[in-house]
Structure formats: structure tokens, C-alpha cells
Amino acid sequence: MKLSYLLVGIVLAALSGPAFATPVNILPGSGASVTGSSLYPGFDSTIAAGNLINGTSTAAYFNGDPRWVFADGRSSVQTLIVDLGSSKTFNSVGFSYSGIDRIPTSLSVLTSTDGITFNILAGPSPTTPADYGLPIIYTRGLSFASTSAQFVEFDFGADSFGGLCPQCGGGSGQGAGIVQLFVNTEAVPEPMTLSLFGAGFAGIAALRRRKNKAA
């Protein structure tokens, strides 16, 4: 009986512990492509898009800025559309940005199977970093039920976050700056967890067979 409780405990511990691996960003090296609703004049769109997908920091502007920086001028549309190349299944997306300036106001996520008709999936979620004016890379994201699509649209709202950080150089009318994009596949059980499940359930089955024979 004590052994039975122990085996049940192993299974429950596997269920309640860190049973899932860290979600994996499917963009780096995937061959995915990015298009934006605008780009600040002078930025190299190919380099900036590559940085968004691969997490690199190659200079896309003469001053070394690696971000995708949207063009200035108040706009209701600041979007980046990722073409995954084929339909992929995922359950969360995210982006990173610098707290130094041009902070995006929010995040909404839309998806499409044909790149033409997009449907809202999650958001808008406001961007509210803890510190403004600091060269810290913040990451924000949204999770949702598992979905499949080839195209993912990131909508960052109108211009950049203004009013709370005058020294940031951002504010109404200035385009937001994006450092990296994430599209995450669903996490899968870790091998150790699977082995614990197997050992626990096999042990319970053996105990039941032994009890039936004794009866």
C-alpha cells in the first residue's frame, strides 16, 4: 500500500512540477520574412527585418540602430506582418523593444491563412514598462489557444508612448521602435517528465495485477 502511494505521488509530482519545456521561438533561421506598414527614412529594411526574426543586432541605420523604427507622423497603423512560409501552429507571440525611446503603445495580434484577410486573435494589450528612459530591452507578449496560420500581424497602435518620459525622445507623432519578434510553438513535455509518467503508471499497473492474483 505504501508503495502504491509512492508511485501515485511520483505521477502527481510530475504533473504539478515543471512539466513543460520553455516555449521555442520558431522564427530564428526559419526563412520567415517581415513587411512593415512604414519605416523611418534611412533604415535598411532588409537588415532591420533580419534582426527582428533572428535576434541579431546588425546596424540598420547610420548610427548603429538595429531596430525596425516606424516612420514619424501620427498613424493608427503601425504593423509588422510575418510570413512564416507555411502554416505553423503556435500559442503565443511576443516582441521586444528598448526603454530608451520610441516605445510602442500596445500590442494586438492578428492571423491570416492567405496574407489578405486577417482576423484579430488577441489584444490590444497596453505597453507599460516599469522604467522609462533606460537602455533596457523589455519583452512583452500575448498567449492564446493553440492556432495555425501562415501570416502573423503585430499591431503596435498609433505612434510611440508619449508623455511619461520626455527625455526618451519618443512621444506623439514619433514611430515606435521594435527590436525582435517572437512566434512560439507549444511547449512539449520534457523527456524526464515522460519517463516519470511511464514509471509511475507501470508501477501502479503491476501493483493492481499483484493484488488481483492475491485475491
DRENRORO-816719 format. One record per residue (C-alpha): x, y, z; residue number from 1; residue in one letter. Coordinates in nm, 2 decimals, decimal comma. Layout:
N
+--------+--------+--------+------+------+
:      x :      y :      z : finu : keke :
+--------+--------+--------+------+------+
:      X :      Y :      Z :  NUM :    a :
...
+--------+--------+--------+------+------+
This chain:
215
+--------+--------+--------+------+------+
:      x :      y :      z : finu : keke :
+--------+--------+--------+------+------+
:   0,00 :   0,00 :   0,00 :    1 :    m :
:   0,28 :   0,24 :   0,09 :    2 :    k :
:   0,45 :   0,17 :  -0,25 :    3 :    l :
:   0,12 :   0,24 :  -0,43 :    4 :    s :
:   0,10 :   0,58 :  -0,26 :    5 :    y :
:   0,46 :   0,65 :  -0,35 :    6 :    l :
:   0,40 :   0,57 :  -0,72 :    7 :    l :
:   0,09 :   0,79 :  -0,73 :    8 :    v :
:   0,30 :   1,06 :  -0,57 :    9 :    g :
:   0,56 :   1,04 :  -0,84 :   10 :    i :
:   0,29 :   1,09 :  -1,11 :   11 :    v :
:   0,13 :   1,38 :  -0,93 :   12 :    l :
:   0,47 :   1,54 :  -0,87 :   13 :    a :
:   0,54 :   1,52 :  -1,24 :   14 :    a :
:   0,21 :   1,68 :  -1,32 :   15 :    l :
:   0,24 :   1,96 :  -1,07 :   16 :    s :
:   0,62 :   2,03 :  -1,13 :   17 :    g :
:   0,79 :   2,20 :  -1,43 :   18 :    p :
:   0,63 :   1,95 :  -1,67 :   19 :    a :
:   0,67 :   2,17 :  -1,98 :   20 :    f :
:   0,98 :   2,29 :  -2,16 :   21 :    a :
:   1,04 :   2,66 :  -2,23 :   22 :    t :
:   0,84 :   2,76 :  -2,55 :   23 :    p :
:   1,06 :   2,78 :  -2,86 :   24 :    v :
:   1,07 :   3,08 :  -3,09 :   25 :    n :
:   1,03 :   2,94 :  -3,44 :   26 :    i :
:   1,15 :   3,25 :  -3,62 :   27 :    l :
:   1,53 :   3,24 :  -3,60 :   28 :    p :
:   1,67 :   3,06 :  -3,91 :   29 :    g :
:   1,32 :   2,97 :  -4,03 :   30 :    s :
:   1,34 :   3,17 :  -4,35 :   31 :    g :
:   1,04 :   3,37 :  -4,25 :   32 :    a :
:   1,00 :   3,73 :  -4,39 :   33 :    s :
:   0,87 :   4,05 :  -4,24 :   34 :    v :
:   0,70 :   4,35 :  -4,40 :   35 :    t :
:   0,61 :   4,67 :  -4,22 :   36 :    g :
:   0,35 :   4,94 :  -4,26 :   37 :    s :
:   0,63 :   5,20 :  -4,27 :   38 :    s :
:   1,00 :   5,25 :  -4,20 :   39 :    l :
:   1,19 :   5,56 :  -4,08 :   40 :    y :
:   1,38 :   5,70 :  -4,38 :   41 :    p :
:   1,74 :   5,59 :  -4,39 :   42 :    g :
:   1,69 :   5,25 :  -4,23 :   43 :    f :
:   1,78 :   4,93 :  -4,42 :   44 :    d :
:   1,46 :   4,73 :  -4,44 :   45 :    s :
:   1,64 :   4,40 :  -4,52 :   46 :    t :
:   1,88 :   4,43 :  -4,22 :   47 :    i :
:   1,61 :   4,55 :  -3,98 :   48 :    a :
:   1,37 :   4,27 :  -4,08 :   49 :    a :
:   1,65 :   4,02 :  -4,04 :   50 :    g :
:   1,72 :   4,15 :  -3,69 :   51 :    n :
:   1,35 :   4,11 :  -3,60 :   52 :    l :
:   1,34 :   3,75 :  -3,69 :   53 :    i :
:   1,69 :   3,62 :  -3,60 :   54 :    n :
:   1,75 :   3,83 :  -3,28 :   55 :    g :
:   2,07 :   3,98 :  -3,43 :   56 :    t :
:   2,19 :   4,34 :  -3,38 :   57 :    s :
:   2,33 :   4,44 :  -3,71 :   58 :    t :
:   2,32 :   4,81 :  -3,77 :   59 :    a :
:   2,02 :   4,91 :  -3,98 :   60 :    a :
:   2,09 :   5,28 :  -3,96 :   61 :    y :
:   2,40 :   5,50 :  -3,98 :   62 :    f :
:   2,41 :   5,55 :  -3,61 :   63 :    n :
:   2,41 :   5,17 :  -3,54 :   64 :    g :
:   2,05 :   5,14 :  -3,45 :   65 :    d :
:   1,94 :   4,78 :  -3,53 :   66 :    p :
:   1,57 :   4,82 :  -3,47 :   67 :    r :
:   1,28 :   4,84 :  -3,71 :   68 :    w :
:   1,17 :   5,20 :  -3,65 :   69 :    v :
:   0,84 :   5,31 :  -3,79 :   70 :    f :
:   0,82 :   5,65 :  -3,98 :   71 :    a :
:   0,73 :   5,96 :  -3,78 :   72 :    d :
:   0,38 :   6,10 :  -3,83 :   73 :    g :
:   0,07 :   6,01 :  -3,63 :   74 :    r :
:  -0,08 :   5,70 :  -3,76 :   75 :    s :
:  -0,34 :   5,45 :  -3,65 :   76 :    s :
:  -0,15 :   5,17 :  -3,82 :   77 :    v :
:   0,20 :   5,05 :  -3,71 :   78 :    q :
:   0,22 :   4,69 :  -3,81 :   79 :    t :
:   0,47 :   4,42 :  -3,89 :   80 :    l :
:   0,35 :   4,11 :  -4,08 :   81 :    i :
:   0,55 :   3,79 :  -4,05 :   82 :    v :
:   0,51 :   3,54 :  -4,33 :   83 :    d :
:   0,61 :   3,20 :  -4,18 :   84 :    l :
:   0,65 :   3,04 :  -4,52 :   85 :    g :
:   0,39 :   2,78 :  -4,44 :   86 :    s :
:   0,12 :   2,72 :  -4,19 :   87 :    s :
:   0,26 :   2,68 :  -3,83 :   88 :    k :
:   0,09 :   2,60 :  -3,50 :   89 :    t :
:   0,16 :   2,83 :  -3,21 :   90 :    f :
:   0,00 :   2,95 :  -2,89 :   91 :    n :
:   0,19 :   3,28 :  -2,80 :   92 :    s :
:   0,37 :   3,57 :  -2,97 :   93 :    v :
:   0,58 :   3,85 :  -2,84 :   94 :    g :
:   0,81 :   4,13 :  -2,92 :   95 :    f :
:   1,10 :   4,32 :  -2,75 :   96 :    s :
:   1,18 :   4,69 :  -2,75 :   97 :    y :
:   1,42 :   4,93 :  -2,58 :   98 :    s :
:   1,31 :   5,15 :  -2,30 :   99 :    g :
:   1,53 :   5,43 :  -2,42 :  100 :    i :
:   1,29 :   5,58 :  -2,67 :  101 :    d :
:   1,02 :   5,52 :  -2,93 :  102 :    r :
:   0,83 :   5,28 :  -2,70 :  103 :    i :
:   0,52 :   5,12 :  -2,87 :  104 :    p :
:   0,19 :   5,19 :  -2,71 :  105 :    t :
:   0,03 :   4,84 :  -2,73 :  106 :    s :
:   0,02 :   4,50 :  -2,89 :  107 :    l :
:  -0,26 :   4,33 :  -3,09 :  108 :    s :
:  -0,22 :   4,00 :  -3,28 :  109 :    v :
:  -0,40 :   3,91 :  -3,60 :  110 :    l :
:  -0,35 :   3,60 :  -3,81 :  111 :    t :
:  -0,43 :   3,50 :  -4,17 :  112 :    s :
:  -0,40 :   3,19 :  -4,39 :  113 :    t :
:  -0,37 :   3,39 :  -4,72 :  114 :    d :
:  -0,20 :   3,71 :  -4,62 :  115 :    g :
:  -0,50 :   3,91 :  -4,73 :  116 :    i :
:  -0,78 :   3,86 :  -4,47 :  117 :    t :
:  -0,66 :   3,90 :  -4,11 :  118 :    f :
:  -0,86 :   3,81 :  -3,80 :  119 :    n :
:  -0,79 :   3,95 :  -3,45 :  120 :    i :
:  -0,66 :   3,68 :  -3,22 :  121 :    l :
:  -0,56 :   3,87 :  -2,91 :  122 :    a :
:  -0,52 :   4,22 :  -2,77 :  123 :    g :
:  -0,49 :   4,51 :  -2,76 :  124 :    p :
:  -0,26 :   4,49 :  -2,46 :  125 :    s :
:  -0,11 :   4,82 :  -2,34 :  126 :    p :
:   0,26 :   4,86 :  -2,31 :  127 :    t :
:   0,36 :   4,98 :  -1,96 :  128 :    t :
:   0,73 :   4,93 :  -1,89 :  129 :    p :
:   0,84 :   4,98 :  -1,53 :  130 :    a :
:   1,12 :   5,23 :  -1,62 :  131 :    d :
:   1,14 :   5,48 :  -1,90 :  132 :    y :
:   1,45 :   5,63 :  -2,05 :  133 :    g :
:   1,67 :   5,33 :  -1,96 :  134 :    l :
:   1,86 :   5,12 :  -2,22 :  135 :    p :
:   1,68 :   4,81 :  -2,11 :  136 :    i :
:   1,53 :   4,56 :  -2,35 :  137 :    i :
:   1,18 :   4,48 :  -2,25 :  138 :    y :
:   0,98 :   4,18 :  -2,38 :  139 :    t :
:   0,60 :   4,17 :  -2,39 :  140 :    r :
:   0,37 :   3,91 :  -2,54 :  141 :    g :
:   0,03 :   3,75 :  -2,55 :  142 :    l :
:  -0,08 :   3,39 :  -2,51 :  143 :    s :
:  -0,39 :   3,23 :  -2,65 :  144 :    f :
:  -0,55 :   2,90 :  -2,75 :  145 :    a :
:  -0,34 :   2,70 :  -3,00 :  146 :    s :
:  -0,39 :   2,83 :  -3,35 :  147 :    t :
:  -0,25 :   2,76 :  -3,70 :  148 :    s :
:  -0,17 :   3,03 :  -3,96 :  149 :    a :
:   0,10 :   3,13 :  -4,21 :  150 :    q :
:   0,08 :   3,50 :  -4,15 :  151 :    f :
:   0,10 :   3,68 :  -3,82 :  152 :    v :
:   0,04 :   4,05 :  -3,79 :  153 :    e :
:   0,18 :   4,25 :  -3,49 :  154 :    f :
:  -0,02 :   4,58 :  -3,44 :  155 :    d :
:   0,16 :   4,83 :  -3,22 :  156 :    f :
:  -0,10 :   5,10 :  -3,21 :  157 :    g :
:  -0,05 :   5,47 :  -3,30 :  158 :    a :
:   0,30 :   5,63 :  -3,29 :  159 :    d :
:   0,50 :   5,58 :  -2,97 :  160 :    s :
:   0,45 :   5,61 :  -2,60 :  161 :    f :
:   0,45 :   5,98 :  -2,51 :  162 :    g :
:   0,40 :   6,20 :  -2,21 :  163 :    g :
:   0,56 :   5,98 :  -1,94 :  164 :    l :
:   0,92 :   6,01 :  -2,05 :  165 :    c :
:   1,01 :   6,35 :  -2,21 :  166 :    p :
:   1,38 :   6,26 :  -2,21 :  167 :    q :
:   1,32 :   5,94 :  -2,41 :  168 :    c :
:   1,29 :   6,12 :  -2,74 :  169 :    g :
:   0,96 :   5,95 :  -2,81 :  170 :    g :
:   0,60 :   6,07 :  -2,80 :  171 :    g :
:   0,30 :   6,16 :  -3,01 :  172 :    s :
:   0,38 :   6,16 :  -3,37 :  173 :    g :
:   0,70 :   5,95 :  -3,35 :  174 :    q :
:   0,72 :   5,60 :  -3,48 :  175 :    g :
:   0,78 :   5,31 :  -3,24 :  176 :    a :
:   1,10 :   5,10 :  -3,25 :  177 :    g :
:   1,09 :   4,72 :  -3,24 :  178 :    i :
:   1,39 :   4,51 :  -3,15 :  179 :    v :
:   1,27 :   4,15 :  -3,21 :  180 :    q :
:   0,96 :   3,94 :  -3,28 :  181 :    l :
:   0,87 :   3,60 :  -3,14 :  182 :    f :
:   0,62 :   3,34 :  -3,25 :  183 :    v :
:   0,63 :   3,04 :  -3,01 :  184 :    n :
:   0,53 :   2,69 :  -3,07 :  185 :    t :
:   0,35 :   2,49 :  -2,80 :  186 :    e :
:   0,58 :   2,36 :  -2,53 :  187 :    a :
:   0,61 :   1,98 :  -2,51 :  188 :    v :
:   0,66 :   1,75 :  -2,21 :  189 :    p :
:   1,03 :   1,71 :  -2,11 :  190 :    e :
:   1,18 :   1,36 :  -2,15 :  191 :    p :
:   1,23 :   1,33 :  -1,77 :  192 :    m :
:   0,87 :   1,40 :  -1,71 :  193 :    t :
:   0,76 :   1,14 :  -1,97 :  194 :    l :
:   0,98 :   0,88 :  -1,80 :  195 :    s :
:   0,83 :   0,96 :  -1,46 :  196 :    l :
:   0,48 :   0,92 :  -1,61 :  197 :    f :
:   0,58 :   0,58 :  -1,75 :  198 :    g :
:   0,74 :   0,46 :  -1,44 :  199 :    a :
:   0,46 :   0,57 :  -1,22 :  200 :    g :
:   0,18 :   0,42 :  -1,43 :  201 :    f :
:   0,37 :   0,10 :  -1,50 :  202 :    a :
:   0,42 :   0,05 :  -1,12 :  203 :    g :
:   0,06 :   0,11 :  -1,04 :  204 :    i :
:  -0,05 :  -0,14 :  -1,31 :  205 :    a :
:   0,19 :  -0,40 :  -1,16 :  206 :    a :
:   0,05 :  -0,35 :  -0,82 :  207 :    l :
:  -0,30 :  -0,40 :  -0,94 :  208 :    r :
:  -0,21 :  -0,72 :  -1,12 :  209 :    r :
:  -0,04 :  -0,85 :  -0,80 :  210 :    r :
:  -0,35 :  -0,76 :  -0,59 :  211 :    k :
:  -0,58 :  -0,94 :  -0,84 :  212 :    n :
:  -0,36 :  -1,25 :  -0,82 :  213 :    k :
:  -0,37 :  -1,25 :  -0,44 :  214 :    a :
:  -0,75 :  -1,21 :  -0,44 :  215 :    a :
+--------+--------+--------+------+------+
